[in-house]
Amino acid sequence: MARPHSIMATEKKPAQAIQDVAAPSVHEQLVSARIRQRIKAAGVRFHANDNISAFIKEGELAELQAEVQGKLAAVLESLVIDVESDHNTQDTAKRVAKMYLNEVFKGRYQAAPPVTEFPNIERLNELMIVGPITVRSACSHHLCPIMGKVWVGVMPNEHSNLIGLSKYARLLEWVMSRPQIQEEAVSQAADLLMQKLQPDGLAIVMEADHFCMHWRGVKDMDSKMINSVMRGSFLRDANLRREFLALITQRQRG
């Protein structure tokens, strides 16, 4: 007697059925996933304080803001905050998403500001200091504010470029408008200014308040962090370094 065919023999196992489901197309993916794929395909790092604007296509920043808004709304829901009837928080997710992408973290998502570089026609070769420039950032550990001052010392040579004074502030804002730690932020700023100016030497000193210490944790309101980066002639010439530090100290006291 012939054995009847089993219905199970003709059905696909669950694992096989899952494999046969088509993967979502690029257009069906979240915009953050599409951007991440491009970055990984290029083999580029995308840490919190890296700029990724080269991998964001036109119109995607608005999509990304909408995606972040949705996920922030989920965070508020998980915090058991009534965003439906509390008029103070109804638009909080939208406000915070807009703030992150267009203000406090814009240095990640927007290209560097345009800067016109001028030749050093007069062959200036004396110390120039710009500061204190007010800077604002957020610590990458807790996303708490960092607020402080930066002084920039430049030792030009005949081959150096010169830029307008306001451009120092714009370039520093671009670097600082990302989740940062102060040590890396100052180093990134030095790299950028060395590239733009091509000076004989560059010095940066930053002094800042960190609200991850003021607002939470130890809640120490008086502590600050001060660090410096020296490049070129500021590393080689101790007298030049002392002159720079003495002048900014005098400015702070004055």
N, C-alpha and C positions, 0 to 999 in steps of 0.2 A: 504494500500500500504506500502510495507516494506521500511524503511528509509535506504538510501544508507550509507555504512560505510564511515566515514570521514577519509581522508588521514591523517589528524593531529592526529587522535586517535591512529594510529599505529606507529607514529614517536616519538622518545625520545625527551624530552625537553632538551634544551642546558645544564642545570645543570646536568641532568642524564648522558648525553653524556660525560661530563667532568669527572664525577666520574668513568666512565667505562674505561677511558684511564689509562693504566698501569703506575704506578710510575716508574721513572727511576731506573735501577738497580744500585747497589753499584759501579759497574765498569763504569757506564755512568755518575756518579756524578763528579763534580769538585773535585780534590784531597783535596782542602781546606775543602770541605763539609764532605768528608770521615774522615779526621783527626778530625774535630770538633765533629762529631758524636761519635767517640771513646772517646774523652775527656769528653763529656757530659754524656755518658753511665757510665763512671768511676766516675762521680761526682767530677771531679777535676777542680780547678780554672785555667783559662788560660788568666790572665791579661797580659798586654804588657810586664811586666818584669818577667813573669814566664817561666820556661823551659818546653817545650812540646816534647822533643826529644823521650821520651818513647812511644809516640803515633804515631810516624812517621815510616812507614815501609821502607824497603830497596827499593831504586829507587824513592820514593815519593818526595824526596827533589828536584830532577831534574824536576819532574812534577810540583811541587809547584813553582819553579823558572819560568817555562814556563807560568804558569797561571798568576803569578804576572807581568811578562813581558807584557802579553796581556792587562792586566788592566791598567798598566802604560801607554801603548800606547794610550789607550782610554782617559786617563787623559790629555796627551799631545795634543790629538786631540781636547778635550774640551777647552784647553787653546789657541786654534787656532794657534798652532805651526806647521809649514809645515815640517813634518818629511819625506816627500817624496823627496823634492828637496833641503832641507837644509842639507848639508853633515855633519854639526856639531851635528845634532840631530837624524840622521837616526838610530843610534844604541843606543840612550840614554835609551830607555825603557829596552833594554837587559842589558846594563851596570848597571843601577840602581837596577834592579831585582837581578842581580848577587851580587852586593855590599851589598844589604840588607840581603840576605840569607846566604852568605858565609863570610861576613866581619862584618859590623857594627851591625847586629842583630844575629850573629851566636850563641850567648849565649842562644837564645831561641830554636834553632833548632838542636844544636849539644850537645852530652852528655858531661859531665864534663871531663876535661883533666885528664889523669891518673896521680896519685900522689903516690909515694912510701913513706910510713910512717915508720920511724925508732924509735926503743925504746930509751928512755932517760937513757942509760946505766950509764952515769956519774952522774946521778941525778942532773942535772943542775936546779938551782932554783933562778937565777938572771935575772933581766930584760933584754930582748932582743928587739931591735928595728930594723925594716926593712923599708927602705924608703929613700928618696921619690920615690915611684913607679908611673910612668906616666900612667894615665888611660884615656880612651876615651869612651864616650857614646853618647846618644842622648836623649833629653828630650821627654818624652812621650806625652807632650802637643802639641808641634809644630814640633817634629822630627828634631830640630836644635841641632848642636853639643854641647857636654859638654866635656871639656878638663881640666884635673887637675892633682893633686898629692895626693898620699895616703901614710900615715905613719901607720905602724902596730906595736903595742907593745905587747909582749907576756911574761907572767910570768909562766914559766913551773913548774911542780912538778915532783916527781919521777915516776908518772904514765903517764905523758904526752908523746905524740908522737912528733917527730921532722921531719921536711921536708926540702928539699933543698931550698936555697934562691930563685932560679928562679921559684919555684912552687908558691910562694906568688904572683908573677907577673902573672903567668898563671891563677891561680884561680880568681884573681881580674879581669883580662881581660874577663874571662868567665862570671862573674856576670855583668860586666859593658857593655858587648856587647849585649845590649837589650835596648829597649826604657825604660828609667828610670826617676825617680825623685831622687835627690841626697840623700834625707833623707832615702828613702827605699833602695837604692843601698848600702849604708853603713851598714844598718841593715842586709841585705841579706849576705853581705860579712862577717860580724861578725858571723852570724849563721853558715856559711859554714866553716870558720876557727875554730870555737869552736868545730864543729863536727869532723874535721880532726885532730886537735891537742889535744883536751881534756886538755887544760891548766888550771892552777889555776885562771888565769885572762887573759883578752884580751882587747886591746884598739885600736881603729881606729880613725884617724883624716883625713878628706878629705877637700882639698881646690880646688875649680874649677871655671873656667870661663864658663858662660852659654850664648851661642850665641842667645838664645831666648831673651836675654836682650841686647847683644852687637849688633846684626845684624838687629833686628826688634824692634817694640814697642818703648820703651824709648830710645833705642840706647845708653845705658850707657856703655862705653868701660872700665871703671875703676872698676866697682863693681865685687866682687867675692862672692862665698858662702863658708863658712867654717862650718863644723859640725863634731860631734864626737859621738862615741858609746863606752861605757865602760861596761865590763862584769866581773863578778867574783870579784877577789881581787882588781881590779881597781875601782870598785864601793865601796868596803868596806874600802879601805885604802887610805886616802887622801894624805898621803906622797908619796905613789907609783904613784898616779895620777899626783901629782905635779912634780915628778922626770921625768916621761914620757913627760909631756908637756914642761918642761924646756929644756930637751934634744933636742926635735924636734924644739923648738924655736931657740935654739943655732945653730942647723944645718941650719935652714933657713937663719939666719943672716950671718953665715959663708960662 
